């Protein structure tokens, strides 16, 4: 199956579960054609098809409740219940039971593409070594959350340099027009996560992300105790893994993976019905590589990403011992080689998508709400 057909079939399947916003979906399709890294981020559904063909030795591995759509820009910061700044994996839309190798290979593949795009400066082999070493250390040590207070000062310096300027952050939200068709279920989910009942707020439609672009995403903005606050509700659907495995539907795993990972959680991120609700704030956001300080220890950063991946996989009981045994049985360069193969397959897919997108014969997007 070619990428254009896979995309059409996946989106048709997705419409059976949630309403899609077609203008946002068209924007996603355009971003997929512009940049290879964006293409990777936007097409986890396709990754799950290619993965089984390209990385067959990695498919035969112990399973965990995995992130699925993991990449080097799926990391961010938040405040825990004690108000401490925490760093870690930022999004679990595609959580599913998968071989542990899926998350590692996808993370390493995204690092390869970031190096190719000059967003990282180390070699691809060193990147894979750093990820794998961090992952093994996380598993063998039982994991540890990345609380950026007295620990990890180097990482705190790295990520606080990109924490959004509060004035600019809230100015962007102020510029969003009011949304008059926010579903009642989304409003109810948001209201449950506000500081107190009866707080007055306005609702806007927010366009963000790539993998989830096209889904309904609403943000409530309010004045509270002398300053602005925001809560976002994003529509959830079964993981693309369900589609890739040929099933019609599957249960949502977002809250489950949050609850079991080694993690100091954001108390304002909860699954409410078919919505994931989260707090939005200048220091509760995804961290982009391009905005980080140019002088940084990239090997150490990727090592931490591997360690944080282990933190999530440790949420699957008794997984560590089995995974460590499996890792010892693999050849020395298995992660690097698998990533090289996935980069090649993804690049070929991207070139086909670009040709499809630029073709004058391309059919216009379906404008129905689904």
C-alpha positions as CSV (number, residue, x, y, z in Angstrom):
1,X,0.0,0.0,0.0
2,X,1.3,3.4,-1.0
3,X,1.5,6.4,1.4
4,X,-1.4,8.3,-0.2
5,X,-3.7,5.3,0.1
6,X,-2.6,4.5,3.6
7,X,-3.3,8.1,4.7
8,X,-6.7,8.1,3.1
9,X,-7.7,4.8,4.7
10,X,-6.3,5.8,8.1
11,X,-8.2,9.1,8.1
12,X,-11.4,7.4,7.0
13,X,-11.0,4.9,10.0
14,X,-10.3,7.9,12.3
15,X,-13.5,9.6,11.2
16,X,-15.4,6.6,12.5
17,X,-14.2,7.5,16.0
18,X,-13.9,11.3,16.2
19,X,-14.8,14.4,14.3
20,X,-12.0,15.7,12.1
21,X,-11.5,19.4,11.2
22,X,-10.8,19.2,7.5
23,X,-9.1,22.6,7.2
24,X,-6.6,21.5,9.9
25,X,-6.2,18.2,8.2
26,X,-5.3,19.9,5.0
27,X,-2.7,21.9,6.9
28,X,-1.2,18.7,8.2
29,X,-1.0,17.2,4.7
30,X,0.9,20.3,3.5
31,X,3.3,20.1,6.4
32,X,4.0,16.5,5.6
33,X,5.1,17.5,2.2
34,X,7.4,20.4,3.3
35,X,9.8,18.6,5.7
36,X,11.0,15.1,6.4
37,X,11.0,15.4,10.2
38,X,7.5,16.8,10.1
39,X,6.5,13.9,7.9
40,X,7.8,11.5,10.5
41,X,6.0,13.2,13.3
42,X,2.7,13.3,11.4
43,X,2.6,9.7,10.1
44,X,2.8,7.3,13.0
45,X,0.0,5.3,11.4
46,X,2.3,4.7,8.4
47,X,5.3,4.0,10.7
48,X,3.4,1.0,12.1
49,X,2.9,-0.4,8.6
50,X,6.6,0.1,7.6
51,X,8.0,-1.0,10.9
52,X,6.7,-4.6,10.5
53,X,8.2,-4.9,7.1
54,X,11.5,-3.1,7.6
55,X,12.5,-4.0,11.1
56,X,11.3,-7.7,11.4
57,X,14.2,-8.6,13.9
58,X,13.0,-5.8,16.2
59,X,9.4,-6.9,16.1
60,X,10.2,-10.1,18.0
61,X,10.8,-8.4,21.4
62,X,9.1,-8.3,24.8
63,X,6.1,-6.1,24.8
64,X,5.3,-3.1,27.1
65,X,2.7,-0.4,27.2
66,X,4.7,1.9,24.9
67,X,4.5,5.6,23.8
68,X,4.3,4.6,20.2
69,X,4.7,8.1,18.6
70,X,8.0,8.8,20.3
71,X,10.5,11.3,18.8
72,X,13.1,13.9,20.0
73,X,10.5,16.7,20.1
74,X,7.9,14.7,22.1
75,X,9.5,16.0,25.4
76,X,8.5,19.0,27.4
77,X,8.2,20.5,30.9
78,X,5.4,20.8,33.4
79,X,4.8,21.6,37.1
80,X,4.1,18.8,39.5
81,X,1.8,18.9,42.5
82,X,4.6,20.5,44.5
83,X,5.1,23.2,41.9
84,X,8.5,21.8,40.8
85,X,9.6,21.9,37.2
86,X,9.6,18.5,35.6
87,X,10.9,17.3,32.2
88,X,9.8,14.2,30.3
89,X,7.7,12.7,27.5
90,X,5.0,15.1,26.6
91,X,2.3,13.2,24.7
92,X,0.8,9.7,24.9
93,X,-1.9,9.8,22.2
94,X,-0.7,6.6,20.6
95,X,0.0,4.5,23.7
96,X,-0.4,0.8,23.0
97,X,1.1,-2.6,23.9
98,X,4.1,-2.9,21.5
99,X,7.6,-4.4,21.4
100,X,9.8,-2.1,23.5
101,X,12.0,-1.7,20.5
102,X,9.4,0.4,18.7
103,X,10.0,3.4,21.0
104,X,13.7,3.1,20.8
105,X,13.9,2.8,17.0
106,X,11.5,5.6,16.5
107,X,13.3,7.9,18.9
108,X,16.7,7.0,17.3
109,X,15.2,7.5,13.8
110,X,14.0,11.0,14.7
111,X,17.5,11.7,16.1
112,X,18.9,10.7,12.7
113,X,16.6,13.1,10.9
114,X,17.3,15.9,13.4
115,X,21.0,15.4,12.6
116,X,20.3,15.4,8.9
117,X,18.4,18.6,9.3
118,X,21.3,20.1,11.4
119,X,19.2,20.4,14.6
120,X,21.7,18.0,16.3
121,X,25.4,18.0,15.7
122,X,26.6,14.6,17.0
123,X,27.0,11.5,14.8
124,X,24.1,9.1,14.2
125,X,26.0,6.3,15.9
126,X,26.8,8.4,18.9
127,X,23.1,9.4,19.1
128,X,22.0,5.7,19.1
129,X,24.6,4.8,21.7
130,X,23.5,7.6,24.0
131,X,19.8,6.6,23.7
132,X,20.5,3.0,24.3
133,X,22.9,3.6,27.3
134,X,20.3,5.8,28.9
135,X,17.6,3.3,28.4
136,X,19.6,0.4,29.9
137,X,20.6,2.5,32.9
138,X,17.0,3.5,33.5
139,X,15.8,0.0,33.4
140,X,18.6,-1.5,35.5
141,X,18.3,1.3,38.1
142,X,14.5,1.2,38.5
143,X,14.0,4.6,36.8
144,X,13.8,8.1,38.3
145,X,11.7,11.1,37.3
146,X,13.4,14.2,36.0
147,X,12.6,16.8,38.6
148,X,14.6,19.9,37.7
149,X,15.2,21.3,41.1
150,X,18.4,20.4,42.9
151,X,19.0,17.6,40.4
152,X,19.8,17.9,36.6
153,X,21.0,21.5,36.6
154,X,22.4,21.1,33.1
155,X,19.0,20.0,31.8
156,X,17.2,22.8,33.7
157,X,19.5,25.4,32.1
158,X,18.9,23.8,28.7
159,X,15.1,23.8,28.8
160,X,14.5,27.0,30.8
161,X,16.2,28.9,28.0
162,X,13.2,28.1,25.8
163,X,10.4,28.6,28.3
164,X,8.0,30.9,26.6
165,X,7.9,34.6,27.4
166,X,4.6,35.0,29.4
167,X,3.6,38.2,27.6
168,X,4.1,36.6,24.2
169,X,2.6,33.3,25.3
170,X,-0.7,34.9,26.5
171,X,-0.8,37.4,23.6
172,X,-1.0,34.4,21.2
173,X,-4.0,33.0,23.1
174,X,-5.6,36.4,23.3
175,X,-5.4,36.6,19.5
176,X,-7.4,33.4,19.0
177,X,-11.1,34.0,18.0
178,X,-13.9,32.7,20.1
179,X,-15.2,29.2,19.2
180,X,-18.9,28.9,19.3
181,X,-19.3,25.2,18.5
182,X,-17.2,23.6,21.3
183,X,-18.9,20.3,22.2
184,X,-20.6,20.2,25.5
185,X,-18.5,17.1,26.5
186,X,-15.3,19.1,25.9
187,X,-16.6,22.0,28.0
188,X,-17.6,19.6,30.8
189,X,-14.1,18.0,30.7
190,X,-12.4,21.4,30.9
191,X,-14.6,22.6,33.7
192,X,-13.6,19.6,35.9
193,X,-10.0,20.8,35.6
194,X,-10.5,24.4,36.4
195,X,-9.4,25.8,39.8
196,X,-12.9,26.2,41.1
197,X,-16.5,25.9,39.9
198,X,-18.2,28.8,38.1
199,X,-15.0,30.4,36.8
200,X,-15.9,32.5,33.8
201,X,-13.9,31.6,30.6
202,X,-13.9,31.9,26.9
203,X,-13.2,29.0,24.4
204,X,-11.0,29.1,21.3
205,X,-10.1,26.5,18.7
206,X,-6.4,25.8,18.8
207,X,-4.2,24.5,16.0
208,X,-1.2,22.6,17.3
209,X,0.9,19.5,16.9
210,X,1.3,17.3,13.8
211,X,0.4,13.8,14.7
212,X,-2.9,14.9,16.1
213,X,-3.5,17.8,13.7
214,X,-7.0,17.6,12.4
215,X,-8.5,16.5,15.7
216,X,-10.8,18.8,17.7
217,X,-8.7,20.8,20.2
218,X,-10.3,23.5,22.3
219,X,-8.7,25.8,24.9
220,X,-10.5,27.6,27.7
221,X,-8.8,30.9,28.7
222,X,-9.7,32.6,32.0
223,X,-8.6,35.3,34.4
224,X,-8.0,33.8,37.8
225,X,-6.5,35.3,41.0
226,X,-4.7,38.1,39.1
227,X,-3.5,36.3,36.1
228,X,-4.4,34.2,33.1
229,X,-4.9,30.4,33.0
230,X,-5.7,28.0,30.2
231,X,-7.0,24.4,29.9
232,X,-7.0,22.5,26.7
233,X,-9.2,19.6,25.7
234,X,-8.0,17.4,22.8
235,X,-10.1,14.7,21.3
236,X,-8.7,11.2,21.8
237,X,-9.0,8.2,19.5
238,X,-7.8,4.6,19.7
239,X,-4.1,4.3,18.8
240,X,-3.1,4.1,15.1
241,X,-1.7,0.7,16.1
242,X,-5.3,-0.5,16.3
243,X,-5.8,0.5,12.7
244,X,-2.5,-0.9,11.6
245,X,-3.4,-4.3,13.1
246,X,-6.7,-4.3,11.2
247,X,-9.0,-3.8,14.2
248,X,-12.1,-1.6,14.2
249,X,-11.6,-0.1,17.6
250,X,-9.6,-0.3,20.9
251,X,-9.5,1.2,24.3
252,X,-7.8,4.5,25.1
253,X,-4.5,4.0,27.1
254,X,-3.5,7.6,27.8
255,X,-4.4,7.7,31.4
256,X,-3.1,4.1,32.0
257,X,0.4,4.9,30.8
258,X,0.5,8.1,32.8
259,X,-0.6,6.4,36.0
260,X,1.9,3.6,35.8
261,X,5.1,5.3,34.5
262,X,7.9,6.4,36.8
263,X,6.8,10.0,36.8
264,X,6.1,13.1,38.8
265,X,2.9,13.9,37.1
266,X,1.2,17.2,36.2
267,X,-2.0,17.1,38.3
268,X,-3.7,19.1,35.6
269,X,-3.4,16.4,32.9
270,X,-6.2,13.9,33.0
271,X,-8.4,11.9,30.6
272,X,-12.0,13.0,30.9
273,X,-14.3,10.8,28.7
274,X,-12.9,11.0,25.2
275,X,-10.8,14.1,25.9
276,X,-7.3,14.6,27.3
277,X,-7.4,17.8,29.3
278,X,-4.1,19.6,30.2
279,X,-2.9,22.9,31.7
280,X,-1.2,25.2,29.2
281,X,1.3,27.7,30.6
282,X,4.6,29.2,29.6
283,X,6.5,26.4,31.4
284,X,4.0,23.6,30.6
285,X,4.9,23.0,27.0
286,X,6.8,20.9,24.4
287,X,10.5,21.7,24.0
288,X,11.7,22.2,20.5
289,X,15.3,21.5,19.6
290,X,15.6,24.6,17.4
291,X,14.9,26.9,20.3
292,X,17.3,25.3,22.8
293,X,20.7,26.9,23.5
294,X,23.3,26.2,20.7
295,X,25.9,25.2,23.3
296,X,24.5,22.0,24.8
297,X,25.5,18.5,25.6
298,X,23.5,16.6,23.0
299,X,24.7,13.2,23.9
300,X,23.6,13.8,27.5
301,X,20.2,15.0,26.3
302,X,19.7,11.9,24.2
303,X,20.9,9.8,27.1
304,X,18.2,11.4,29.2
305,X,15.6,10.7,26.5
306,X,16.5,7.1,26.6
307,X,16.3,7.0,30.4
308,X,12.9,8.7,30.3
309,X,11.7,6.1,27.8
310,X,12.7,3.4,30.4
311,X,10.7,5.4,33.0
312,X,7.6,4.8,30.9
313,X,8.3,1.2,30.1
314,X,8.9,0.4,33.7
315,X,5.1,1.0,34.1
316,X,4.7,-2.5,32.7
317,X,5.2,-4.8,35.6
318,X,8.2,-7.2,35.5
319,X,9.3,-5.8,32.1
320,X,12.8,-4.7,33.1
321,X,14.4,-8.1,33.6
322,X,13.0,-9.5,30.4
323,X,14.0,-6.5,28.3
324,X,17.5,-6.4,29.7
325,X,18.0,-10.0,28.8
326,X,16.7,-9.4,25.3
327,X,19.0,-6.4,24.9
328,X,22.0,-8.5,25.7
329,X,21.1,-11.0,22.9
330,X,21.1,-8.3,20.2
331,X,24.1,-7.4,18.1
332,X,26.1,-4.3,19.1
333,X,24.8,-1.9,16.4
334,X,21.2,-3.2,16.2
335,X,19.6,0.2,17.1
336,X,21.7,2.2,14.6
337,X,21.1,-0.3,11.8
338,X,17.4,-0.4,12.4
339,X,17.2,3.4,12.5
340,X,19.1,3.7,9.2
341,X,16.6,1.3,7.5
342,X,13.7,3.2,8.9
343,X,15.2,6.6,7.8
344,X,15.5,5.1,4.3
345,X,11.9,3.8,4.2
346,X,10.5,7.0,5.7
347,X,12.4,9.1,3.1
348,X,11.1,7.1,0.2
349,X,7.6,7.5,1.6
350,X,8.1,11.2,2.0
351,X,9.2,11.6,-1.6
352,X,6.1,9.7,-2.8
353,X,3.9,11.9,-0.6
354,X,5.5,15.1,-2.0
355,X,4.9,13.9,-5.5
356,X,1.3,13.1,-4.7
357,X,0.7,16.4,-2.9
358,X,2.2,18.4,-5.8
359,X,0.4,16.5,-8.5
360,X,-2.3,18.5,-10.3
361,X,-4.4,15.3,-10.3
362,X,-4.6,15.3,-6.5
363,X,-8.2,15.2,-5.4
364,X,-9.4,18.1,-3.2
365,X,-9.8,17.3,0.5
366,X,-13.1,15.9,1.8
367,X,-14.8,18.9,3.4
368,X,-17.3,16.9,5.4
369,X,-16.9,17.0,9.2
370,X,-16.7,13.2,9.3
